[in-house]
Amino acid sequence: MPDQLKLYGADWCPDCRRAKAYLDQHGIDYQFIDVDLDKKATALVEKINSGKRIIPTLTLHGKSYTNPDNAALDEILGINPTGVVVMYGADWCPDCRRAKRYLRDAQVRFQYIEVDQHEWAAELVEKINKGKRIIPTILIDGQPHTNPDNDTLRQLLKLDEEKPQKSYDVIIIGGGAAGLTTAIYAQRDRFDSLILEKKNIGGNAWLTEKIENYPGFTNISGPDLMDKMEEQARTYGAEIITGVEVTGIEPGEHCFTVRTKGDAYQGRSIVIATGSTYRMLGIPGEQELIGSGVHFCATCDGAFYRDREIIVIGGGNSALEEGIFLAGFTKKVHLVHRSEAFSADSIYTEKLAGMQDKIATYLDTTPVRFVSDKAGKFKGLEVKDNATGKEKLIEADGAFVFIGLLPNTQPFKDLLDLNERGFIATQGLAQTSIPGIFAAGDVREGAIAQVAAATGEGVLASYGVKAYLKG
Ligand SMILES: Cc1cc2nc3c(=O)[nH]c(=O)nc-3n(C[C@H](O)[C@H](O)[C@H](O)COP(=O)(O)OP(=O)(O)OC[C@H]3O[C@@H](n4cnc5c(N)ncnc54)[C@H](O)[C@@H]3O)c2cc1C
């Protein structure tokens, strides 16, 4: 029996949802095993990952893969824009070598299965070929092809079709709330738009369990809200390509060339909407508890902790500002900072000094690990006193990490003016330092880092694009 692809994960885990959505999108058959409901599965995941409970973990044909991103899934499973390719062959077979080389030269991803190593694979090949063991046997989107020559492969995979050298009115880099909104507005203005997205459409909001502050929805899950935005952008005709990471922009005489790993796209204008990444502590338990005990946004998730006890981690302006804000309605805040003094401005440290009844401070204290109970429910944070080396558990109902935001501006740092923290500086209608390139959402200097704000910035950028293209 062929091995079925197994995805070990949990419903609350954003990357599990991302991987499941990607497999579903490409019609890949897999079995989902919820590690929260299956102790054996948890033990297996921990064994694969040297004691760490990292999900999603995937297994296939005796190999395991820890939290592969969508590009890695493409490689593992042979996912291409023209189809999913699986080749059954053997190392000693000349035609298999020929076909493998041809596909590699044509940059076609394929899953390769040695029939000599898997009895089930040999049986499958014999079944396909009416009892004969003919290799290579190649499945393209599940359809078998017995020892196809290079010409047949070229036709089947549409390799000789010239890639359209289409030029877009606007290329939007990043498919989060800001990018999708720009596309909706640009399409309605009759501008051809293309979204290039590194992972999956939806951005950070897609990773959010519950959104309670997006106007029009008292409570909506992040994936539901972002799926609606994606549907709206597609309805108006926006083109969307996922799994492509933009590596740079080259300004030309009449248009910009946007480079990705392996491809290039032409656009008359560009909107950068690549968002930012919350800095994480990188300690055990953090990844597993994101969204269910560990949070990075007080405005978004603080309300879940009304009259409850929480831990805030960080010592800069945002940690103190958010800690003071959270202390306004929670029962108690435990503020943990690894240095001997807070680095926040005195306006915050002075306020903090007057709130000792609500905020307990732990300076010179390093977070060690987040702790959950047997049911996976958040229990607290284990910390180490730097002076004594002693460790202790601070028990609470949840924790908020405020140790900074990292803008996703690496590919643009040599091209555009960025501020000292790496965010893109803009003026007017979201205009960057280069005319024709705009920035919207969390990647922009001064952004508010909320979904509603990001959609507003998408509107602003679309107006900038309109003025630029018509000007
Ligand atoms: C855990 C969490 C909870 C949150 N909860 C809420 C909430 O309840 N309410 C609220 O209003 N806000 C919430 N936020 C904030 C909100 O998600 C963001 O403000 C919003 O998503 C910003 O949208 P954006 O489009 O600017 O960026 P993002 O959503 O970050 O989208 C940027 C996109 O660009 C892609 N990208 C990055 N680099 C590249 C590249 N080089 N090439 C191609 N694509 C690239 C990324 O993969 C991503 O999909 C939360 C954020 C987090 C992390």
The ligand as an SDF file (V2000), in Angstrom:
LIG
                    3D

 53 58  0  0  0  0  0  0  0  0999 V2000
   -1.0960   37.0710   16.2110 C   0  0  0  0  0  0  0  0  0  0  0  0
   -1.6630   38.3560   15.6460 C   0  0  0  0  0  0  0  0  0  0  0  0
   -2.9300   38.7530   16.0050 C   0  0  0  0  0  0  0  0  0  0  0  0
   -3.4780   39.9130   15.4530 C   0  0  0  0  0  0  0  0  0  0  0  0
   -4.7600   40.2510   15.7860 N   0  0  0  0  0  0  0  0  0  0  0  0
   -5.3190   41.3550   15.2200 C   0  0  0  0  0  0  0  0  0  0  0  0
   -6.6720   41.7080   15.5140 C   0  0  0  0  0  0  0  0  0  0  0  0
   -7.3630   41.0230   16.2670 O   0  0  0  0  0  0  0  0  0  0  0  0
   -7.1640   42.8430   14.9480 N   0  0  0  0  0  0  0  0  0  0  0  0
   -6.4300   43.6440   14.1140 C   0  0  0  0  0  0  0  0  0  0  0  0
   -6.9500   44.6390   13.6050 O   0  0  0  0  0  0  0  0  0  0  0  0
   -5.1360   43.3270   13.8310 N   0  0  0  0  0  0  0  0  0  0  0  0
   -4.5730   42.2060   14.3570 C   0  0  0  0  0  0  0  0  0  0  0  0
   -3.2730   41.8920   14.0820 N   0  0  0  0  0  0  0  0  0  0  0  0
   -2.4940   42.8120   13.2170 C   0  0  0  0  0  0  0  0  0  0  0  0
   -2.8430   42.5890   11.7430 C   0  0  0  0  0  0  0  0  0  0  0  0
   -2.7710   41.2210   11.4530 O   0  0  0  0  0  0  0  0  0  0  0  0
   -1.9110   43.3880   10.8550 C   0  0  0  0  0  0  0  0  0  0  0  0
   -1.9330   44.7320   11.2150 O   0  0  0  0  0  0  0  0  0  0  0  0
   -2.3070   43.2560    9.3790 C   0  0  0  0  0  0  0  0  0  0  0  0
   -2.2980   41.9000    9.0050 O   0  0  0  0  0  0  0  0  0  0  0  0
   -1.3360   44.0340    8.4880 C   0  0  0  0  0  0  0  0  0  0  0  0
   -1.6510   43.7870    7.1440 O   0  0  0  0  0  0  0  0  0  0  0  0
   -0.5560   44.0210    6.0100 P   0  0  0  0  0  0  0  0  0  0  0  0
   -1.2330   43.6710    4.7250 O   0  0  0  0  0  0  0  0  0  0  0  0
    0.0980   45.3200    6.1580 O   0  0  0  0  0  0  0  0  0  0  0  0
    0.6030   42.9540    6.3180 O   0  0  0  0  0  0  0  0  0  0  0  0
    0.5500   41.3770    6.5080 P   0  0  0  0  0  0  0  0  0  0  0  0
   -0.7460   40.9050    6.9790 O   0  0  0  0  0  0  0  0  0  0  0  0
    1.7520   41.0590    7.3430 O   0  0  0  0  0  0  0  0  0  0  0  0
    0.7740   40.8270    5.0320 O   0  0  0  0  0  0  0  0  0  0  0  0
    2.0140   40.9390    4.3880 C   0  0  0  0  0  0  0  0  0  0  0  0
    2.1530   39.8100    3.3860 C   0  0  0  0  0  0  0  0  0  0  0  0
    3.3280   40.0320    2.6090 O   0  0  0  0  0  0  0  0  0  0  0  0
    3.9670   38.7860    2.3850 C   0  0  0  0  0  0  0  0  0  0  0  0
    5.3820   39.0420    2.1100 N   0  0  0  0  0  0  0  0  0  0  0  0
    6.3500   39.4390    2.9680 C   0  0  0  0  0  0  0  0  0  0  0  0
    7.5190   39.5480    2.3300 N   0  0  0  0  0  0  0  0  0  0  0  0
    7.2850   39.2000    1.0270 C   0  0  0  0  0  0  0  0  0  0  0  0
    8.1160   39.0990   -0.1330 C   0  0  0  0  0  0  0  0  0  0  0  0
    9.4120   39.3990   -0.1000 N   0  0  0  0  0  0  0  0  0  0  0  0
    7.5600   38.6960   -1.3070 N   0  0  0  0  0  0  0  0  0  0  0  0
    6.2310   38.3910   -1.3900 C   0  0  0  0  0  0  0  0  0  0  0  0
    5.3970   38.4600   -0.2990 N   0  0  0  0  0  0  0  0  0  0  0  0
    5.9280   38.8760    0.8780 C   0  0  0  0  0  0  0  0  0  0  0  0
    3.7480   38.0350    3.6870 C   0  0  0  0  0  0  0  0  0  0  0  0
    3.8880   36.6280    3.4920 O   0  0  0  0  0  0  0  0  0  0  0  0
    2.3240   38.4530    4.0540 C   0  0  0  0  0  0  0  0  0  0  0  0
    1.3630   37.5440    3.5480 O   0  0  0  0  0  0  0  0  0  0  0  0
   -2.7180   40.7260   14.5800 C   0  0  0  0  0  0  0  0  0  0  0  0
   -1.4220   40.3210   14.2170 C   0  0  0  0  0  0  0  0  0  0  0  0
   -0.9040   39.1460   14.7330 C   0  0  0  0  0  0  0  0  0  0  0  0
    0.4680   38.7070   14.3030 C   0  0  0  0  0  0  0  0  0  0  0  0
  1  2  1  0
  2  3  1  0
  2 52  2  0
  3  4  2  0
  4  5  1  0
  4 50  1  0
  5  6  2  0
  6  7  1  0
  6 13  1  0
  7  8  2  0
  7  9  1  0
  9 10  1  0
 10 11  2  0
 10 12  1  0
 12 13  2  0
 13 14  1  0
 14 15  1  0
 14 50  1  0
 15 16  1  0
 16 17  1  0
 16 18  1  0
 18 19  1  0
 18 20  1  0
 20 21  1  0
 20 22  1  0
 22 23  1  0
 23 24  1  0
 24 25  2  0
 24 26  1  0
 24 27  1  0
 27 28  1  0
 28 29  2  0
 28 30  1  0
 28 31  1  0
 31 32  1  0
 32 33  1  0
 33 34  1  0
 33 48  1  0
 34 35  1  0
 35 36  1  0
 35 46  1  0
 36 37  1  0
 36 45  1  0
 37 38  2  0
 38 39  1  0
 39 40  1  0
 39 45  2  0
 40 41  1  0
 40 42  2  0
 42 43  1  0
 43 44  2  0
 44 45  1  0
 46 47  1  0
 46 48  1  0
 48 49  1  0
 50 51  2  0
 51 52  1  0
 52 53  1  0
M  END
$$$$
